Amino acid sequence: MMMKSAMTAMADVSVDALTEEYRRVRGDDADAVWAAEAACELCERWHVDVDRACRVLEEQCTTFRAIIADADLEDIDSEDVYEAKAGAKTGNAGFRHGASLNEMFGDPKAWAFGRVEEWREEGIDAFAYERPESMRNVTVTALKASAPVYVVFWLLMLASGWSSMTWSLALVPFPVMSGDSSTLWSGDGLFPLRDLFMPFVIVLMIGLARTVYRRVLRNISHMLAVVTVGVLAVVAGLGGAMLSEWLLPPARVNAAWMLLLAAVWALSGWVVARLWREPSRRSRLSESSPFVDDATWIRDVGRLLRERGDITDGAARRICDEAEAFSARSGSDLVAEFGTPAEYAHRFRETSVRARREMAGCVATVMLLTLIMGLALLAIVGGQWHGSLVPVGVQGVFYVMAVVAMIDSVRRYRHAAILAKR
Amino acid sequence: MVREHDRQEAKWPVLWVRAAMRTAILVCLEAGPLHGYGIALALEGLGFGRPKGGSLYPILEELKNADVINDEWEQSEGGPGRRVYRLTETGRARLERERRQWNMMVGVLVGASSGHAAGSSDDAVPGRAMVDDTTVGGDLAGGSEVVTHAADAILQEVRSAPNSGRQVADRWKRNVHADRDGR
């Protein structure tokens, strides 16, 4: 996490410095916004390596400066030139001279798409797809991400027990109170001890599932990755429930414990991040090396194609088989004919497969949450739900977020499908 | 390891070749299905130079995703199976459309010097040449009749004989040179 944070921080600094350069050319904030949008489009949308994105934006900035300098020399009277220079020096917001960057270079999205197409066409490896996180990063992220989740739980408990909960129950963690742990969350600020660690476990399981999925996807196949994550979720769910039954006594705690644990997780995340060094990543030199043998080339291309997330298992196998067959007929080795593994794997245009998989994941999540919410609502309507509606409320919040994500994923899939057929 | 065959350079600037590559692939597939290496040799025969696999297959994949071509596994007699690519109906429509567009563009570029009007009636007839056809390989829309017939024959042979691609390409060169020398 430290290395990734350092790299992300460096990337942020580079992009910030770059957008500032754009702003300084003629003192216009709109130019900095254009550069920031272009950088975001390259790195987030098209998975372009940050260094490459910064380099191409720097080159564009040089062109931009030249255009402005030429325009200044050509037809601007001395008063305007003075104002232009003064504006650029003081960073006078809102001063504009000449056409906007949209008019000069096009919309940032279209500009970024043009660069990506050029790199793919020329076989330049400019891309860096998401890689599986290390266990260290998963743990630290889970610890830090749990803190706000616990705060949300605490706020909801406060809201639901506003009339009956005392401030001491809300702010002071009392000793564990023995009781029947099967009791649902009551409206007076008390909840079962066995549910205390549930939010952290859920956040940790989500991070673990993501990294396991990416590892299995990269090294084996998408199908096995999905099955593995499914099995992991079931095992973790059952195992977690059994462990909590076995380890924790049937007792209740008050709402303040949520606030306490939020602080504990946040502090733990900070401490663990400092003590647990980021493991050195296994070298991936062969992926960019022009000296690999054919067997390594095939293995690396397969991994990189699957890692993209938008190439199916069958398509990845077919691409590798065709490369071998072509190479055998042409008499050249694979590197000579196709380039390095990274160059070749990143040359293929983006397909709609990733968007389709994300949409399928969102739909499955919404269906599962709908089932759970439906059962909870039935229990409430049927008078079988005794106690606070805080867990239902939290679930409702996640349900709304999941539905919004699903709608967005459908929109992105439709856009990706149109783009793929262009 | 078998040595790489002598690769013929493209007859035209690389930017032109890159711009026209997709149309050229559709031209190669127009008369019938071809495997990947067959497409590469056919492109070489058309004057595009033999593209490396790293350039060719991403374009084939792109055309496949756009439903312009499809692929299938073909078991050949006496040889290893191979994947062949075939033009779809969508692909044929796209080829016709692009031929018209190329014809119009070429007419604009050369029309003033050679007296051909831009967008003349010739562009309504698929395959009719709009440029001087003594250039080896002609243009994408046709070329001389002899060149066109030779190209068709070459493509037929490459499709039918799994291992004759090199000999077929050499014969293409001989045919075209003979055609030019005969004038």
Interface residues (C-beta under 8 A of the other chain):
Chain A: R120 E121 G123 A315 R318 I319 D321 E322 A323 A325 F326 S327 R329 S330 G331 S332 D333 A336 E337 F338 G339 E343 Y344 R347 F348 R349 T351 A420 K421 R422
Chain B: M1 V2 R3 E4 H5 R18 H35 G36 Y37 A40 K52 G53 G54 S55 L56 Y57 P58 E61 E62 N65 A66 D67 P80 R82 R83 G165
